[in-house]
């Protein structure tokens, strides 16, 4: 284990490894270190595990557990240690148990369900399938945000479980195509989502049995007891569609998020918090810019320290004796230069041919005046935008918008983010918690308005 991490306690342990709660000196935040044993893995399994880590690094979504770093330890056992953020509200499996069968309200269920859907939508957009979707892999934050934990693209994990022939919790979420060893796609996640929804509605599994063969039989039949009559027919219809036996008949994650039931709950939630699109997206953009600047500064500082260390090292004494040039090497160099000149001349000739002929060799497409005019328009619009940015009236308008944000924040309950003197939004006061809450609201707003789910990432302050 890395020296900088102080282990607080073991969170869980299974046949694949351990999960530790840890902290770092001079950092109030807690982290989870997921230790994956790799000493007994085959080369192919190690490759798949490292591939999964590479995927984690690229994911950035308010409803997915955030990746921090990864390192390998050799002693006492060879293990891969994946460090992630810590969910301070526990997981959904324990939340369900703590309810002591006191039913969740439909609004609570939809809040959990919608955020899990947003996480899955982000994964499916990137062609990633979650390999272990269950209540124990859904984590809760005290601020109300729901986060999906890891195990992506690992269908081998499912196959290993089935080969063990021992009934485990995660079997209950397996779809018919996995149980039967048939081809699969991202629709396996929709089935597991249906099982999770049923669990929230009833505190039971839709398909239950005391042995794997019996459970497999029940899953393949797809028959389950209906949830309580206290829940709406719309949520029961959503459940039925998720637990459809044929994968091609199950809705996609995008289709689920367009269900009137989901959209109504999203709009209701946005009204509850008095969501304002412009101020929220601007705050998110400012916070991201600030973090990028901090990372850039940290990288620059690290590079400076590296240079200082290199300068401290004793200089190597160079052998200043002049060597006679080798005739063979000289001839070889001349030959290479001649070859380079030949290639360069060929490229120059090809370029002249391209300029004189509008058709690209080997391609049937031609460059028309229409395409060149569209390029010209794009260039002109960029030029106009750059000129506009320098316009003092434009800058004044931008400042006015930022002043308005301060007033809106005051109304929206974010008074702690306002600057004491100016009353405007102060990005330095924003916590990561508040940043993630605003990002989630932006995602919900985009779903409610049929916008691209990630469009809040691209907003520009100057627009």
N, C-alpha and C positions, 0 to 999 in steps of 0.2 A: 504493500500500500504506500502511496506517495506520502512523504513526510508532512506535507502541508495540510493534509486532511486528518482531523481528529475524529475518531469513531465514537459516536454517542451510544448507539445500540444497534442490534440486528433487527431489521423490520420483518424479514421473511426468509425462509430457506426451503429449497426444493431440490430435486435431483439435478437441476441445471446449474445451481449455484446459490449465492446469497445476495440479499439486498441490505445495505447498511444506511443508517441515518448518520450524516457526518457534518462537520462544520469546518470553517477555515479561520485561522487567526485574523483578527482585525476585520472580520466580516460577520455581520449579524445574521445573514442568510444561512439557511440550512440546505444541504444537498443530499441527494440519494445516490449511493454508489452501487450500481447493479453489477455484481461479480459473476461473470460467465466462465465456468470451467472449460478450458480448451485442451487440456493435456491429453484427454482420451478421444478427442475429435479426429475424424479423418481430415485429410487435406481439403477435400471438397466442403465438408461442414465448416471448417475454419474460414474458407473463402466466402461461404454464404453469410457467416456471422459478421465478417469484416465488411461485406457488401451492405448488410443491414445498418451497420454503424455509419457507413458513407451516406446512406439515405437519411439517417437521423440528422446529420450535420446540415443538410439542405432544407429541412423543414422549419418554417417559421409561421406559426398560427396561434392565436390566443387560446384555441381549444385543443392544442396538442402540447404535451409535456416538453419543456424546452431542454435541449441538449447543451451541455457545457463543455465537456472534453472526454477523451478516452485515453487510457494508458494500459500497458501490459505489465504484469508482475510475473516473475519467474519462481519465486520462493514464497511460502513453503510448497505451493502448487502453481502450475502455469494457468493464469487466468486473465481474462480481458475485463477491465474495469470501466464501465460506462457511467459517467457522472451527469446527472440531470437535476433539474429544479425539484424542490420538495413541495408536495401538495399538502398544505397545512390543515385541510378539512377531511383527510382520510380518503377512503374509496367508497364507491357506490354500493358494493357488496356489504360492507359494514354498516352503511347508512340504512340499507334495507333491513338488516338484522335489528338495528337500534330502534326501528319503528315499532317493534313488538306487535306486528300485524295491524298497527293503526294505519288505515288507508291514506295514501298520498292524495292530495287534491289533483284534479285533472290538470290544473295550471302548473303545479309543481312537476308533474310527470312530463308535460310538454316542454317545460324549461330545460329539464335534463335531456330529453330526447332531441330537441332542436339543436342544442349545442354539440351533442355527439354527431348529429347529421352534418353539421358545419365542418367538423373535424374530418369526417369521412369524405365529404365533398372535396376538401383540400387534397386528400390522399388520392382519390380516384382521378382528379384532374391531372395528377402527376403519374398516373398509371401504377399506383401502389395499392396493393391489397393488404388489409390488416389480417394477420394470421391468427389472432387470438382475442377476438372481440367478446368481452364478457364484463359483468358488473365489477369484478375484481380488478379489471384493467381500465376502469373509468374513475378518474380521480377528481376530488372536489377541493375548491379553494374556499376559504372563509369569506371571501368577497363575492361569492355566488357564481364564479366562473367554473365550468366543468371542463376537464382536460382528459384527453385520450392518451393512455400509456402505450408502450411499444410492444410490438412483435409483428413486423411487417413482412409480407411476401414469404413467410415461412410456412408453407404448406407441408414441408418435410416434418415440421414440428407436429402437425396434426397426424401425419402418417406414423410417426414414431409412437405417438400416444395410442393410436389404434392397435399397433403391433404389440404394445405392452399387455393388451387384453385385460386391463385392470380399469374398473370404472372410476373416472375422475370427473371433477366439477366441469371442466371445459368440454367434455363430450356432449353435454346437454345443449350446447350452442352450435354443434356441428350440423351443417345442412345435409339433405339426402345425397347430393352428388359427392360429397366427401366420404360419407359413410359407405356409399356404394362403389367408390373408387372411379367415378366418372369424371370427364373433363369439367373444369370449373372456370369461373371468371369472377369479376368483382361482385357479382350477385350473391356470392356466399356471405358477404358482409351484410347484405339486406336481410337475409334469413336470420343471422345472429342478432341483428338489430331488432327483429320481430320477437325473438326469444327474450331479449333484454326488456322490451316494452311490456311483454306479458308478465315478466318478473316484477316490474314496477306496479302493474295493475293488480296482481293477485298474490304476491310474495311466494309464488310457486313457479315451477318449471312447466312449460306447456306439455313436455314429453318427459315422463318420469318412469323409471324402472330400476330393479335391483341388480340387473346384469346387463352387460353390453349387448348381447344378442337381442334381448327383449327391448332395450332402448332403441336399437337400430331399427327394429320392426315398427315401433311406434312412430319414430321420425319419418320412416318411409311411407307410412300411412297418412301422416299429417293431420291426425285428429286430436283435438284438445278441448278441454272444458271451457265454456265461454266465461269471460270476466264478469264481475258484478254489474248488476243493472244500474248502479249509481253512475256509471261512466257513459258518455255519449255514444250514439250509434256511429258517429264519425271516427272516433278513436278506435272503435272495434273494427270498423271497415279498414282503417289503416293497418291494424294488426293482421287482419286476414290477408291483405295484399302482400305484406312482408313475408308471411308464412305460406306462400304459394309453393307447391311442390316443384313445379317446372320453373327453372331459373329465368327463362326467357319471358315468363309472364309476371315476374316480380318487377315492381317499379325501380327505376334508377334512383340514385340519391338526389339528383336534380329534380326529378318528378315528385319525390316525397316532399321536398322543400317548397313545392308549388301547391301542395294540398291546402285548400281553404282553411282547414283547421289549424295548420301550422302558421300560415300567413296571418290569420286573425290573432293568434297568440303573440306573434312577433310585434304586430302593430300595437297591441295592448301593452306589451312590455315597453316599447319605445315611448308610448304616451305616459306610462308610469314614471319614467325617469326624465320626462320632458326633453327628449333627445333633440338636439339641433345639429343638422348635418354639417353645415359650414364650420362651426366652431370646433366640433368634435374631430373632423378630419384635419383641420388646420393644426390642432393640438397634437394629434398623432404624428403628422408630418414634421412638426418642430422638434418633437421628442426624438424621432428617428434621426434627424439631422444632427441633433446634439450628441446622440450616442455614437454616430459615425465619426464626428469630430473628436470625441474622447478616445475612440479606438485608434484613429489616425495619430493623435498626440502620443498615445501609449506606445504605438509601433515605432514612432520617430524617436521617443525617449529610449526604447529598447535598443534601437539601432545605434544611437549615440553611445550607450553603455558598452555595446559590443565593440565599437571603434576604439573606445578608451582602453578596453582590455587588450585589444590587438596591439595598440601603441605601446603598452607596458611590456609586451613580450620582447625579449632581446633580439636584436636584428641579426639575421643570418649573414655571415661574411661571404661575399661573392668572389668567385674565382675570376679575376680580371685578366687572366692570360688570354691573348687573342689566338683563336684557332684558325688554322688555314681552312678555307672552304673546300669541301669535298667536290671533285669534278662531277661525279655521278649525281650528287644531290642538286648541283647547279643545273645540269642538263634536264633533270626530272622537273625542276621548278619551271624552267623555260617551256617545257612540253605542256605542263598544266596551264600556264598562262595563255599559250596558243589555243588550247582547247576552250578555255573560258571566253576568249575573244570571239571564237567561232560561234559559240552558243549565244553570246550577246548580240552578234550581228543577225542571227536568225530571229531573235526576239524583236529586234528593231524593224526587220523586214515585215514580220507578222503584224506589228503595230501599224505600220504604214498601210498594209493591206486592209486592216480593220477600219481605219479612218476613211479610206476611199470607198470601201464596200460596206453598206449598212447591215448586211447579213453576217451573222457570226458563223464561222466555219464549223460544220458538224451539227448545226442547230437550224431547224426550219423556221424559228421565230425571227421576225424582222423588227428593227427599231423604227417605229413610225414617229411622225412629227407629234402625234397625240401624246405618246408616252414621254417625249422630251418636254412637251409643254407642261405636263403634270409635275415633272421634276422641277421645272422652272418655278411653278406656282408654290411648291413646297419650300424651295429656297427663298422665294420672296416673302412667304408667310413667316419663315424663321427670322429673316432680316428685320421685318416689321416688328416682330415680337421683341427682338433684341433692342431695337430703337425705342419701342414703347417702354421697356424696362428702365431706360435712362431718362424718360420723360418725367420732369418734376411733378406734374399733375398726377401721373400714374402712381408715383411713389407716395404722394399725399393720400390718394385713394386707398392704397395698400395700408398705410398707417391708420386710416379711418376704420378699415375692416378689423385691424388688430385691436383698436380701441373698443369696437363693438363687441369683440370676443370677450373682453373683460367684463362688459355689462351682462352678456349672456351667461357667462360663468357664474356670476354673482346670483343670477336667478336659478341656475341649475344645481345649486348645492355644492359647487366646487370653490367655495370662498377661500379655502386654504391654498389654492393655486394662484391667487391674485397677489400682485406686488403691493406691499403696504403703502408705498408712496404714490405710484401712478394709478393703481387700481386695475392695471392691465395684466394679462396672463403672463406668468413667469415660469418658463419651461424648467428652470433649475429646481423648482419646488415640486415638480411632478414625480411621483413614485412609479416604479415598474407596475405595481398593482393598478394604479389609476390609468396608466398607459394601456394595459391589457383590457381593462373594463371598457375604455373608449373604443379600442379596436374591435371588440366583440359587438358593441352597439353599431359600429359602422358596417360590419358584416350582416347583422340582422336587418339594418336599414336597406342594404343592397338587395337582400333576398325579398323583402317586402315590396320593393319597387322594381323587381325583375331586372336588376342590374348585375353586371359581372361581379362574382363574389369577392375578387381581389382588387376591385377598382379603387378602394380606399388607399392602396399602396402607392398609387401613381399621381395623387393630387399634388398640384403645385401651388405654393402660396401666392405666387405672382399672378395667377389666373383670376 
